[in-house]
Amino acid sequence: MTDTLAMFTQDQLTNARSLDYVRLVSCLGIDGNGSAARLSDELDRIHAAEVFLGRWPRSLSSDLLGKAATWQHKGGTTAGSTTEPAWAAALAPVRPLMEAFVEMSRPASLIGKLLPLSKQVPFNVSVPAATSGATVRWVGQAGAKPVGNMQLASATLPIAKVAGIIVVTRELMALTAPASVTALRRELSRGISQYLDQQLTDPTVAAVTNVSPASITNAAPSIASAGTSSANVLTDIKKLVETFTATNPDSESMAMLMSPRIAVAAAIATNSTTLGINGGMLFGIPVLTGYVGNRVMVLDPSALLIADDGDMDVTVARHASIEMETSATSPPVAGTVMVSLFQLGLVGLIVDRVLSYRMARADAALFTNVAWV
């Protein structure tokens, strides 16, 4: 289908606003008192918007950030809304930029790729999920119709937050080079995407109450890989499809997940011209690639429940000392090595992203740990 001018214009606007969001983040904490600056904090946001307008006065987002830079004074108590200055109005101008950044970042993660195929639900709202279908039979003239009951279960997705610290150089944060804005946007989105892909697909990730959801394979069945040769690629994929379709016969609602490395190995072994490092199609089945380790998964995306309002917050720390470890020691001990961001000319970006997910049925996903890569 030919893209229309309106689609190109919207895509260009989304791209421009996502870059402006990165520019706004880079302005947090500049010429401040040395403490961490948070985008959701009104004073920090106003100061960042003022710096942004001084550096990029011709930006497409200058009108939105002009509103964000206006000081808000609280008067009498009124109902909270996006138009009331004392309440949520201060956040409203920045939200289009945040939503544009999240929209540009979503395709980098498997959750973003699965989002259009899944069932999107709100947080903390009980929704019905079908666990079995209705009973249907052939019936003769004047014969009795069969009676069956759809098996329904309720599912609620509580609010969960994924957070991390991304460390970049002060030079990159200053955005002086033409490509630095795009590079910083890539670093922000890639850090979250890699972690979310691993959490989404790792069978060992169990749910932690009020903290994090279980992976979609945590309660899912699995099969053993046939072996290490290239001939075993076809054997494993055939077994996956056969086993999965035995309980999920709707072939139109099916997708495979694998890493780029496994996708290339599968394409070579099967002589596929429709599968590559960025995914594609394998035997008519859509393949999505991400950071999933040495696993091949097949799932019914329509049974995947995702709650994602696009909420995101960023805090910038320029004078903090942190432990440069993926699994930081909490609390710090005598042997913990702390690194001064100020001394090394680094900036820490604390990214908070709110979302949750779960499978409506355990048998709606199946995986194997392959050995032919």
Contacts in CASP RR format, 6 or more apart in sequence:
PFRMAT RR
TARGET T0000
AUTHOR 0000-0000-0000
METHOD contacts of the structure
MODEL  1
MTDTLAMFTQDQLTNARSLDYVRLVSCLGIDGNGSAARLSDELDRIHAAE
VFLGRWPRSLSSDLLGKAATWQHKGGTTAGSTTEPAWAAALAPVRPLMEA
FVEMSRPASLIGKLLPLSKQVPFNVSVPAATSGATVRWVGQAGAKPVGNM
QLASATLPIAKVAGIIVVTRELMALTAPASVTALRRELSRGISQYLDQQL
TDPTVAAVTNVSPASITNAAPSIASAGTSSANVLTDIKKLVETFTATNPD
SESMAMLMSPRIAVAAAIATNSTTLGINGGMLFGIPVLTGYVGNRVMVLD
PSALLIADDGDMDVTVARHASIEMETSATSPPVAGTVMVSLFQLGLVGLI
VDRVLSYRMARADAALFTNVAWV
13 60 0 8 1.000
13 100 0 8 1.000
14 100 0 8 1.000
14 103 0 8 1.000
14 104 0 8 1.000
15 100 0 8 1.000
15 104 0 8 1.000
16 59 0 8 1.000
16 60 0 8 1.000
16 61 0 8 1.000
16 100 0 8 1.000
17 60 0 8 1.000
17 61 0 8 1.000
17 96 0 8 1.000
17 97 0 8 1.000
17 99 0 8 1.000
17 100 0 8 1.000
17 101 0 8 1.000
18 97 0 8 1.000
18 100 0 8 1.000
18 101 0 8 1.000
18 103 0 8 1.000
18 104 0 8 1.000
18 105 0 8 1.000
18 185 0 8 1.000
19 181 0 8 1.000
19 182 0 8 1.000
19 185 0 8 1.000
20 52 0 8 1.000
20 56 0 8 1.000
20 59 0 8 1.000
20 60 0 8 1.000
20 61 0 8 1.000
20 65 0 8 1.000
20 97 0 8 1.000
20 100 0 8 1.000
21 97 0 8 1.000
21 98 0 8 1.000
21 100 0 8 1.000
21 101 0 8 1.000
22 101 0 8 1.000
22 175 0 8 1.000
22 181 0 8 1.000
22 184 0 8 1.000
22 185 0 8 1.000
22 188 0 8 1.000
23 52 0 8 1.000
23 55 0 8 1.000
23 56 0 8 1.000
23 59 0 8 1.000
23 175 0 8 1.000
23 181 0 8 1.000
24 39 0 8 1.000
24 48 0 8 1.000
24 49 0 8 1.000
24 52 0 8 1.000
24 65 0 8 1.000
24 94 0 8 1.000
24 97 0 8 1.000
25 39 0 8 1.000
25 48 0 8 1.000
25 184 0 8 1.000
25 188 0 8 1.000
25 314 0 8 1.000
25 316 0 8 1.000
25 349 0 8 1.000
26 173 0 8 1.000
26 174 0 8 1.000
26 175 0 8 1.000
26 184 0 8 1.000
26 316 0 8 1.000
27 47 0 8 1.000
27 48 0 8 1.000
27 49 0 8 1.000
27 51 0 8 1.000
27 52 0 8 1.000
27 55 0 8 1.000
28 37 0 8 1.000
28 38 0 8 1.000
28 39 0 8 1.000
28 44 0 8 1.000
28 48 0 8 1.000
28 314 0 8 1.000
28 315 0 8 1.000
28 316 0 8 1.000
29 37 0 8 1.000
29 44 0 8 1.000
29 47 0 8 1.000
29 48 0 8 1.000
29 316 0 8 1.000
29 318 0 8 1.000
30 47 0 8 1.000
30 48 0 8 1.000
30 51 0 8 1.000
31 51 0 8 1.000
32 47 0 8 1.000
34 318 0 8 1.000
34 319 0 8 1.000
35 319 0 8 1.000
36 315 0 8 1.000
36 316 0 8 1.000
36 317 0 8 1.000
36 320 0 8 1.000
36 350 0 8 1.000
37 44 0 8 1.000
37 47 0 8 1.000
37 48 0 8 1.000
37 315 0 8 1.000
37 316 0 8 1.000
38 44 0 8 1.000
38 313 0 8 1.000
38 314 0 8 1.000
38 315 0 8 1.000
38 316 0 8 1.000
39 45 0 8 1.000
39 48 0 8 1.000
39 94 0 8 1.000
39 313 0 8 1.000
39 314 0 8 1.000
39 315 0 8 1.000
40 91 0 8 1.000
40 313 0 8 1.000
42 72 0 8 1.000
42 90 0 8 1.000
45 68 0 8 1.000
45 90 0 8 1.000
45 94 0 8 1.000
46 68 0 8 1.000
46 69 0 8 1.000
46 70 0 8 1.000
46 71 0 8 1.000
46 90 0 8 1.000
49 65 0 8 1.000
49 66 0 8 1.000
49 68 0 8 1.000
49 69 0 8 1.000
49 94 0 8 1.000
50 69 0 8 1.000
52 59 0 8 1.000
52 65 0 8 1.000
53 59 0 8 1.000
53 62 0 8 1.000
53 65 0 8 1.000
53 66 0 8 1.000
53 69 0 8 1.000
56 62 0 8 1.000
59 65 0 8 1.000
61 96 0 8 1.000
61 97 0 8 1.000
64 93 0 8 1.000
64 94 0 8 1.000
64 96 0 8 1.000
64 97 0 8 1.000
65 93 0 8 1.000
65 94 0 8 1.000
66 93 0 8 1.000
67 92 0 8 1.000
67 93 0 8 1.000
68 90 0 8 1.000
68 93 0 8 1.000
68 94 0 8 1.000
72 85 0 8 1.000
72 86 0 8 1.000
72 89 0 8 1.000
72 90 0 8 1.000
73 85 0 8 1.000
73 86 0 8 1.000
74 86 0 8 1.000
75 86 0 8 1.000
76 86 0 8 1.000
78 84 0 8 1.000
78 86 0 8 1.000
78 87 0 8 1.000
79 87 0 8 1.000
80 87 0 8 1.000
80 88 0 8 1.000
81 87 0 8 1.000
81 88 0 8 1.000
81 89 0 8 1.000
82 88 0 8 1.000
82 89 0 8 1.000
82 91 0 8 1.000
82 92 0 8 1.000
83 89 0 8 1.000
83 92 0 8 1.000
98 310 0 8 1.000
98 311 0 8 1.000
98 312 0 8 1.000
99 310 0 8 1.000
101 185 0 8 1.000
101 188 0 8 1.000
101 189 0 8 1.000
101 312 0 8 1.000
102 310 0 8 1.000
102 312 0 8 1.000
104 185 0 8 1.000
104 189 0 8 1.000
105 185 0 8 1.000
105 188 0 8 1.000
105 189 0 8 1.000
105 192 0 8 1.000
105 193 0 8 1.000
106 112 0 8 1.000
106 113 0 8 1.000
106 115 0 8 1.000
107 113 0 8 1.000
108 189 0 8 1.000
108 190 0 8 1.000
108 193 0 8 1.000
109 192 0 8 1.000
109 193 0 8 1.000
109 196 0 8 1.000
109 197 0 8 1.000
109 290 0 8 1.000
110 196 0 8 1.000
110 197 0 8 1.000
110 200 0 8 1.000
110 201 0 8 1.000
110 257 0 8 1.000
110 288 0 8 1.000
110 290 0 8 1.000
110 292 0 8 1.000
111 196 0 8 1.000
111 197 0 8 1.000
111 200 0 8 1.000
111 306 0 8 1.000
111 308 0 8 1.000
111 355 0 8 1.000
111 357 0 8 1.000
113 288 0 8 1.000
114 255 0 8 1.000
114 288 0 8 1.000
114 301 0 8 1.000
114 304 0 8 1.000
114 306 0 8 1.000
115 306 0 8 1.000
115 308 0 8 1.000
117 253 0 8 1.000
117 255 0 8 1.000
117 301 0 8 1.000
117 302 0 8 1.000
117 304 0 8 1.000
118 301 0 8 1.000
118 302 0 8 1.000
118 304 0 8 1.000
118 305 0 8 1.000
118 306 0 8 1.000
118 357 0 8 1.000
119 127 0 8 1.000
119 302 0 8 1.000
119 303 0 8 1.000
119 304 0 8 1.000
119 305 0 8 1.000
119 306 0 8 1.000
119 360 0 8 1.000
120 305 0 8 1.000
120 306 0 8 1.000
120 307 0 8 1.000
120 308 0 8 1.000
121 127 0 8 1.000
121 155 0 8 1.000
121 157 0 8 1.000
121 305 0 8 1.000
121 306 0 8 1.000
121 307 0 8 1.000
122 307 0 8 1.000
122 309 0 8 1.000
123 157 0 8 1.000
123 158 0 8 1.000
123 159 0 8 1.000
123 307 0 8 1.000
123 309 0 8 1.000
123 356 0 8 1.000
124 156 0 8 1.000
124 157 0 8 1.000
124 158 0 8 1.000
124 159 0 8 1.000
125 156 0 8 1.000
126 154 0 8 1.000
126 155 0 8 1.000
126 156 0 8 1.000
127 154 0 8 1.000
127 155 0 8 1.000
127 156 0 8 1.000
127 305 0 8 1.000
128 152 0 8 1.000
128 153 0 8 1.000
128 154 0 8 1.000
128 155 0 8 1.000
129 152 0 8 1.000
129 153 0 8 1.000
129 154 0 8 1.000
129 155 0 8 1.000
129 303 0 8 1.000
129 305 0 8 1.000
129 360 0 8 1.000
129 361 0 8 1.000
130 150 0 8 1.000
130 151 0 8 1.000
130 152 0 8 1.000
130 360 0 8 1.000
131 151 0 8 1.000
131 152 0 8 1.000
131 153 0 8 1.000
131 360 0 8 1.000
131 361 0 8 1.000
132 150 0 8 1.000
132 151 0 8 1.000
133 150 0 8 1.000
133 151 0 8 1.000
134 148 0 8 1.000
134 149 0 8 1.000
134 150 0 8 1.000
135 146 0 8 1.000
135 147 0 8 1.000
135 148 0 8 1.000
135 149 0 8 1.000
136 146 0 8 1.000
137 145 0 8 1.000
137 146 0 8 1.000
139 145 0 8 1.000
139 146 0 8 1.000
153 360 0 8 1.000
155 305 0 8 1.000
155 358 0 8 1.000
155 360 0 8 1.000
157 213 0 8 1.000
157 305 0 8 1.000
157 306 0 8 1.000
157 307 0 8 1.000
157 356 0 8 1.000
157 357 0 8 1.000
157 358 0 8 1.000
158 210 0 8 1.000
158 356 0 8 1.000
159 307 0 8 1.000
159 354 0 8 1.000
159 356 0 8 1.000
160 211 0 8 1.000
160 212 0 8 1.000
160 213 0 8 1.000
160 354 0 8 1.000
160 355 0 8 1.000
160 356 0 8 1.000
161 352 0 8 1.000
161 353 0 8 1.000
161 354 0 8 1.000
162 192 0 8 1.000
162 195 0 8 1.000
162 196 0 8 1.000
162 199 0 8 1.000
162 212 0 8 1.000
162 352 0 8 1.000
162 353 0 8 1.000
162 355 0 8 1.000
163 350 0 8 1.000
163 351 0 8 1.000
163 352 0 8 1.000
163 353 0 8 1.000
164 191 0 8 1.000
164 192 0 8 1.000
164 195 0 8 1.000
164 350 0 8 1.000
164 351 0 8 1.000
164 352 0 8 1.000
165 322 0 8 1.000
165 348 0 8 1.000
165 349 0 8 1.000
165 350 0 8 1.000
165 351 0 8 1.000
166 187 0 8 1.000
166 188 0 8 1.000
166 191 0 8 1.000
166 348 0 8 1.000
166 349 0 8 1.000
166 351 0 8 1.000
167 322 0 8 1.000
167 324 0 8 1.000
167 341 0 8 1.000
167 346 0 8 1.000
167 347 0 8 1.000
167 348 0 8 1.000
167 349 0 8 1.000
168 184 0 8 1.000
168 187 0 8 1.000
168 346 0 8 1.000
168 347 0 8 1.000
168 348 0 8 1.000
168 349 0 8 1.000
169 345 0 8 1.000
169 346 0 8 1.000
169 347 0 8 1.000
170 318 0 8 1.000
170 345 0 8 1.000
170 346 0 8 1.000
170 347 0 8 1.000
171 180 0 8 1.000
172 180 0 8 1.000
172 183 0 8 1.000
172 184 0 8 1.000
172 187 0 8 1.000
173 184 0 8 1.000
173 316 0 8 1.000
173 347 0 8 1.000
174 180 0 8 1.000
175 181 0 8 1.000
175 184 0 8 1.000
188 314 0 8 1.000
188 349 0 8 1.000
188 351 0 8 1.000
191 351 0 8 1.000
192 351 0 8 1.000
192 353 0 8 1.000
193 291 0 8 1.000
194 291 0 8 1.000
197 290 0 8 1.000
197 291 0 8 1.000
197 292 0 8 1.000
198 205 0 8 1.000
198 291 0 8 1.000
198 292 0 8 1.000
198 293 0 8 1.000
199 205 0 8 1.000
199 212 0 8 1.000
199 215 0 8 1.000
200 215 0 8 1.000
200 216 0 8 1.000
200 357 0 8 1.000
201 215 0 8 1.000
201 216 0 8 1.000
201 217 0 8 1.000
201 257 0 8 1.000
201 292 0 8 1.000
201 293 0 8 1.000
201 295 0 8 1.000
201 297 0 8 1.000
201 367 0 8 1.000
202 215 0 8 1.000
202 217 0 8 1.000
203 215 0 8 1.000
203 217 0 8 1.000
203 218 0 8 1.000
203 220 0 8 1.000
203 222 0 8 1.000
203 367 0 8 1.000
204 215 0 8 1.000
204 218 0 8 1.000
205 212 0 8 1.000
205 214 0 8 1.000
205 215 0 8 1.000
205 218 0 8 1.000
206 214 0 8 1.000
206 215 0 8 1.000
206 218 0 8 1.000
207 213 0 8 1.000
207 214 0 8 1.000
207 218 0 8 1.000
213 356 0 8 1.000
213 357 0 8 1.000
213 358 0 8 1.000
214 358 0 8 1.000
216 297 0 8 1.000
216 299 0 8 1.000
216 304 0 8 1.000
216 357 0 8 1.000
216 358 0 8 1.000
216 359 0 8 1.000
216 365 0 8 1.000
217 295 0 8 1.000
217 297 0 8 1.000
217 365 0 8 1.000
217 367 0 8 1.000
219 359 0 8 1.000
219 362 0 8 1.000
220 359 0 8 1.000
220 362 0 8 1.000
220 363 0 8 1.000
220 364 0 8 1.000
220 365 0 8 1.000
220 366 0 8 1.000
220 367 0 8 1.000
221 243 0 8 1.000
221 362 0 8 1.000
221 363 0 8 1.000
221 366 0 8 1.000
222 366 0 8 1.000
222 367 0 8 1.000
222 368 0 8 1.000
222 369 0 8 1.000
223 236 0 8 1.000
223 239 0 8 1.000
223 240 0 8 1.000
223 243 0 8 1.000
223 366 0 8 1.000
223 368 0 8 1.000
224 368 0 8 1.000
225 232 0 8 1.000
225 236 0 8 1.000
225 368 0 8 1.000
225 369 0 8 1.000
225 370 0 8 1.000
225 371 0 8 1.000
225 372 0 8 1.000
226 232 0 8 1.000
226 235 0 8 1.000
226 236 0 8 1.000
226 239 0 8 1.000
227 235 0 8 1.000
227 236 0 8 1.000
227 371 0 8 1.000
227 372 0 8 1.000
228 371 0 8 1.000
228 372 0 8 1.000
229 372 0 8 1.000
230 265 0 8 1.000
230 268 0 8 1.000
230 269 0 8 1.000
230 372 0 8 1.000
231 269 0 8 1.000
232 371 0 8 1.000
232 372 0 8 1.000
233 265 0 8 1.000
233 266 0 8 1.000
233 269 0 8 1.000
233 270 0 8 1.000
233 370 0 8 1.000
233 372 0 8 1.000
234 269 0 8 1.000
234 270 0 8 1.000
236 296 0 8 1.000
236 368 0 8 1.000
236 370 0 8 1.000
236 372 0 8 1.000
237 266 0 8 1.000
237 270 0 8 1.000
237 282 0 8 1.000
237 283 0 8 1.000
237 296 0 8 1.000
239 368 0 8 1.000
240 256 0 8 1.000
240 296 0 8 1.000
240 298 0 8 1.000
240 366 0 8 1.000
240 367 0 8 1.000
240 368 0 8 1.000
241 283 0 8 1.000
241 285 0 8 1.000
241 298 0 8 1.000
243 366 0 8 1.000
244 254 0 8 1.000
244 298 0 8 1.000
244 366 0 8 1.000
245 251 0 8 1.000
245 254 0 8 1.000
247 363 0 8 1.000
248 254 0 8 1.000
248 300 0 8 1.000
248 363 0 8 1.000
248 364 0 8 1.000
250 300 0 8 1.000
253 300 0 8 1.000
253 301 0 8 1.000
253 302 0 8 1.000
254 285 0 8 1.000
254 286 0 8 1.000
254 298 0 8 1.000
254 299 0 8 1.000
254 300 0 8 1.000
255 285 0 8 1.000
255 286 0 8 1.000
255 287 0 8 1.000
255 288 0 8 1.000
255 298 0 8 1.000
255 299 0 8 1.000
255 301 0 8 1.000
256 282 0 8 1.000
256 285 0 8 1.000
256 286 0 8 1.000
256 287 0 8 1.000
256 288 0 8 1.000
256 296 0 8 1.000
256 297 0 8 1.000
256 298 0 8 1.000
257 287 0 8 1.000
257 288 0 8 1.000
257 289 0 8 1.000
257 290 0 8 1.000
257 292 0 8 1.000
257 295 0 8 1.000
257 296 0 8 1.000
257 297 0 8 1.000
257 298 0 8 1.000
257 299 0 8 1.000
258 266 0 8 1.000
258 287 0 8 1.000
258 289 0 8 1.000
258 290 0 8 1.000
258 292 0 8 1.000
258 295 0 8 1.000
258 296 0 8 1.000
258 297 0 8 1.000
259 289 0 8 1.000
259 290 0 8 1.000
259 291 0 8 1.000
259 292 0 8 1.000
259 293 0 8 1.000
259 294 0 8 1.000
259 295 0 8 1.000
260 276 0 8 1.000
260 277 0 8 1.000
260 278 0 8 1.000
260 279 0 8 1.000
260 289 0 8 1.000
260 290 0 8 1.000
261 373 0 8 1.000
262 293 0 8 1.000
262 294 0 8 1.000
262 295 0 8 1.000
262 296 0 8 1.000
262 370 0 8 1.000
262 373 0 8 1.000
263 275 0 8 1.000
263 276 0 8 1.000
263 277 0 8 1.000
263 278 0 8 1.000
263 279 0 8 1.000
263 280 0 8 1.000
263 287 0 8 1.000
263 289 0 8 1.000
264 276 0 8 1.000
264 277 0 8 1.000
265 372 0 8 1.000
265 373 0 8 1.000
266 272 0 8 1.000
266 275 0 8 1.000
266 282 0 8 1.000
266 296 0 8 1.000
267 273 0 8 1.000
267 275 0 8 1.000
267 276 0 8 1.000
267 282 0 8 1.000
269 372 0 8 1.000
270 282 0 8 1.000
270 283 0 8 1.000
272 281 0 8 1.000
272 282 0 8 1.000
274 280 0 8 1.000
274 281 0 8 1.000
274 282 0 8 1.000
274 284 0 8 1.000
275 281 0 8 1.000
275 282 0 8 1.000
275 287 0 8 1.000
276 289 0 8 1.000
277 289 0 8 1.000
278 289 0 8 1.000
279 287 0 8 1.000
279 288 0 8 1.000
279 289 0 8 1.000
280 286 0 8 1.000
280 287 0 8 1.000
281 287 0 8 1.000
285 298 0 8 1.000
294 369 0 8 1.000
294 370 0 8 1.000
294 371 0 8 1.000
294 373 0 8 1.000
295 367 0 8 1.000
295 368 0 8 1.000
295 369 0 8 1.000
295 370 0 8 1.000
296 367 0 8 1.000
296 368 0 8 1.000
296 370 0 8 1.000
297 365 0 8 1.000
297 366 0 8 1.000
297 367 0 8 1.000
298 365 0 8 1.000
298 366 0 8 1.000
298 367 0 8 1.000
299 359 0 8 1.000
299 364 0 8 1.000
299 365 0 8 1.000
299 366 0 8 1.000
300 361 0 8 1.000
300 364 0 8 1.000
300 365 0 8 1.000
303 359 0 8 1.000
303 360 0 8 1.000
303 361 0 8 1.000
303 364 0 8 1.000
303 365 0 8 1.000
304 357 0 8 1.000
304 358 0 8 1.000
304 359 0 8 1.000
304 360 0 8 1.000
304 364 0 8 1.000
305 357 0 8 1.000
305 358 0 8 1.000
305 359 0 8 1.000
305 360 0 8 1.000
306 355 0 8 1.000
306 356 0 8 1.000
306 357 0 8 1.000
307 355 0 8 1.000
307 356 0 8 1.000
307 357 0 8 1.000
308 354 0 8 1.000
308 355 0 8 1.000
308 356 0 8 1.000
309 354 0 8 1.000
309 355 0 8 1.000
310 353 0 8 1.000
310 354 0 8 1.000
310 355 0 8 1.000
311 353 0 8 1.000
311 354 0 8 1.000
312 351 0 8 1.000
312 352 0 8 1.000
312 353 0 8 1.000
312 354 0 8 1.000
313 351 0 8 1.000
313 352 0 8 1.000
314 349 0 8 1.000
314 350 0 8 1.000
314 351 0 8 1.000
314 352 0 8 1.000
315 349 0 8 1.000
315 350 0 8 1.000
315 352 0 8 1.000
316 347 0 8 1.000
316 348 0 8 1.000
316 349 0 8 1.000
316 350 0 8 1.000
317 341 0 8 1.000
317 347 0 8 1.000
317 348 0 8 1.000
317 349 0 8 1.000
317 350 0 8 1.000
318 341 0 8 1.000
318 342 0 8 1.000
318 347 0 8 1.000
318 348 0 8 1.000
319 341 0 8 1.000
319 342 0 8 1.000
320 341 0 8 1.000
320 348 0 8 1.000
321 338 0 8 1.000
321 339 0 8 1.000
321 340 0 8 1.000
321 341 0 8 1.000
322 328 0 8 1.000
322 338 0 8 1.000
322 339 0 8 1.000
322 341 0 8 1.000
322 348 0 8 1.000
323 329 0 8 1.000
323 332 0 8 1.000
323 336 0 8 1.000
323 337 0 8 1.000
323 338 0 8 1.000
323 339 0 8 1.000
324 337 0 8 1.000
324 339 0 8 1.000
329 336 0 8 1.000
332 338 0 8 1.000
339 346 0 8 1.000
341 347 0 8 1.000
341 348 0 8 1.000
359 365 0 8 1.000
END
